[in-house]
Amino acid sequence: MARITIRIDDALCERLQRRARKVGISVAELLRPAIDQAADPRGGYVYTTQDEILSCVIQTLSIVAASVRRRSPEALEQGMADAKALLEAKGLLGPEDQP
């Protein structure tokens, strides 16, 4: 198996290590799918599919949140708190978003 060595910022390295630990894999295992996708022979923009899916999910959740806000502001507040806790547990929040 070939080996690639790259230099990255210490803070980025720490974030990658923290994210990998949270999901129980090595940093190399975390990065391999992204590298594989970057080497896609079709040569397209690497993140197109994920960006399109993410934009649809965000739009859908925005509509749901607007509906819940009208019916029960308390339920929306609790749902947002629950979502933040889940995102934090998965290591998906940046330092600025953590308590």
Number of C-alpha atoms within 10 A of each C-alpha: 2 3 4 4 5 4 6 8 7 9 9 10 13 11 16 18 16 16 19 19 15 13 12 11 12 14 16 12 11 17 12 11 11 12 12 11 15 15 12 11 8 9 9 11 10 16 11 10 9 10 11 11 11 12 11 12 12 12 12 11 12 12 12 12 18 12 13 16 14 9 11 10 14 11 13 18 14 11 14 13 12 12 12 16 15 13 14 16 13 15 19 16 14 10 10 6 9 12 5
